[in-house]
């Protein structure tokens, strides 16, 4: 059920971002809101958003209809944000070793469909270890964390509580 809801959120979100008609965008936004709060699951499935999608959604909430403000849209976005409806991610599609299917492909299993090969997974691993990749960023954060931790252990520094 969670995977199915994730697919629904992905589809409605794509309709929202792809639409150039303001009424369709508003309808997609309301549909996303309604689907999130009417989920049949006990633990709600979250809506995956990248940083650019979040910025576009915030800009839409400011001026949703021909430069006019609609306070309902702003309230809905705020309610969804406060309810932790969004999962902020780097890539809009969920990828990894536990996900062998790409969501954007068709349903054929003849080798040309969504089944991922080991070459695809190998390329994904290589992108994580590139100089600008996620692993490098995590190493930098870890070094900064360790330096701050060591600075707190120095005898001349006192913590203020």
BELCORPE-V857848 format. One record per residue. N is the residue number from 1. RES is the residue in one small letter. PHI is phi in radians with two decimals (none if undefined). PSI is psi in radians with two decimals (none if undefined). Layout:
N;RES;PHI;PSI
N;RES;PHI;PSI
This chain:
1;x;none;-0.71
2;x;-1.12;-0.70
3;x;-1.15;-0.71
4;x;-1.10;-0.76
5;x;-1.13;-0.66
6;x;-1.05;-0.70
7;x;-1.13;-0.70
8;x;-1.13;-0.81
9;x;-1.05;-0.72
10;x;-1.08;-0.77
11;x;-1.16;-0.80
12;x;-1.16;-0.68
13;x;-1.11;-0.71
14;x;-1.13;-0.68
15;x;-1.09;-0.71
16;x;-1.08;-0.84
17;x;-1.34;-0.48
18;x;-1.46;-0.37
19;x;-1.32;2.42
20;x;-1.82;-0.17
21;x;-1.49;2.19
22;x;-1.11;-0.64
23;x;-1.14;-0.69
24;x;-1.15;-0.67
25;x;-1.13;-0.76
26;x;-1.11;-0.74
27;x;-1.12;-0.72
28;x;-1.13;-0.66
29;x;-1.14;-0.81
30;x;-1.08;-0.70
31;x;-1.12;-0.73
32;x;-1.06;-0.77
33;x;-1.08;-0.85
34;x;-1.13;-0.77
35;x;-1.11;-0.66
36;x;-1.11;-0.81
37;x;-1.44;-0.14
38;x;-1.92;0.41
39;x;-1.17;2.48
40;x;-1.44;-0.08
41;x;-1.44;2.63
42;x;-1.24;-0.80
43;x;-1.73;2.04
44;x;-1.18;2.45
45;x;-1.35;2.40
46;x;-1.68;2.77
47;x;-1.60;2.11
48;x;-1.38;2.23
49;x;-2.33;2.37
50;x;-1.52;3.01
51;x;-1.12;-0.73
52;x;-1.16;-0.67
53;x;-1.14;-0.68
54;x;-1.10;-0.75
55;x;-1.11;-0.73
56;x;-1.12;-0.68
57;x;-1.18;-0.71
58;x;-1.13;-0.71
59;x;-1.12;-0.68
60;x;-1.11;-0.71
61;x;-1.15;-0.49
62;x;-1.24;-0.78
63;x;-2.42;1.36
64;x;-1.35;-0.44
65;x;-2.32;1.76
66;x;0.84;0.78
67;x;1.43;-0.11
68;x;-1.51;2.62
69;x;-1.58;2.42
70;x;-2.13;1.84
71;x;-1.07;-0.42
72;x;-1.10;-0.70
73;x;-1.14;-0.75
74;x;-1.11;-0.73
75;x;-1.14;-0.72
76;x;-1.10;-0.80
77;x;-1.08;-0.75
78;x;-1.12;-0.73
79;x;-1.13;-0.72
80;x;-1.14;-0.70
81;x;-1.14;-0.78
82;x;-1.19;-0.47
83;x;-1.48;0.07
84;x;1.05;0.80
85;x;-1.39;-0.29
86;x;-1.88;2.49
87;x;-1.98;1.96
88;x;-1.45;2.12
89;x;-2.27;2.91
90;x;-1.43;-0.66
91;x;-2.16;2.42
92;x;-1.23;-0.44
93;x;-1.69;2.41
94;x;-1.38;2.16
95;x;-2.29;2.70
96;x;2.76;-3.11
97;x;-1.22;-0.45
98;x;-1.49;-0.08
99;x;-2.07;1.71
100;x;-1.68;0.14
101;x;-2.13;2.38
102;x;-1.58;2.35
103;x;-1.32;-0.38
104;x;-1.56;-0.06
105;x;-1.66;3.08
106;x;-1.37;-2.91
107;x;-1.91;0.20
108;x;-1.45;2.46
109;x;-1.94;0.52
110;x;-1.58;0.21
111;x;1.82;-0.36
112;x;-1.73;-0.06
113;x;-1.57;-2.58
114;x;-1.40;-0.08
115;x;-1.18;2.20
116;x;-1.53;2.48
117;x;-1.66;2.96
118;x;-1.17;-0.46
119;x;-1.13;-0.70
120;x;-1.10;-0.75
121;x;-1.17;-0.63
122;x;-1.15;-0.72
123;x;-1.10;-0.68
124;x;-1.12;-0.71
125;x;-1.13;-0.68
126;x;-1.14;-0.61
127;x;-1.21;-0.48
128;x;-1.27;-0.46
129;x;-1.75;0.05
130;x;-1.20;2.85
131;x;-0.96;-0.56
132;x;-1.73;0.20
133;x;-1.41;3.14
134;x;-1.17;-0.68
135;x;-1.12;-0.73
136;x;-1.08;-0.74
137;x;-1.11;-0.68
138;x;-1.19;-0.62
139;x;-1.13;-0.70
140;x;-1.13;-0.76
141;x;-1.10;-0.70
142;x;-1.13;-0.71
143;x;-1.11;-0.76
144;x;-1.09;-0.70
145;x;-1.10;-0.79
146;x;-1.13;-0.67
147;x;-1.12;-0.74
148;x;-1.15;-0.67
149;x;-1.14;-0.71
150;x;-1.17;-0.63
151;x;-1.15;-0.57
152;x;-1.24;-0.47
153;x;-1.40;-0.23
154;x;-1.15;2.50
155;x;-1.18;-0.46
156;x;-1.40;-0.15
157;x;-1.83;2.20
158;x;-1.95;2.50
159;x;-1.54;2.39
160;x;-1.68;2.19
161;x;-1.95;none
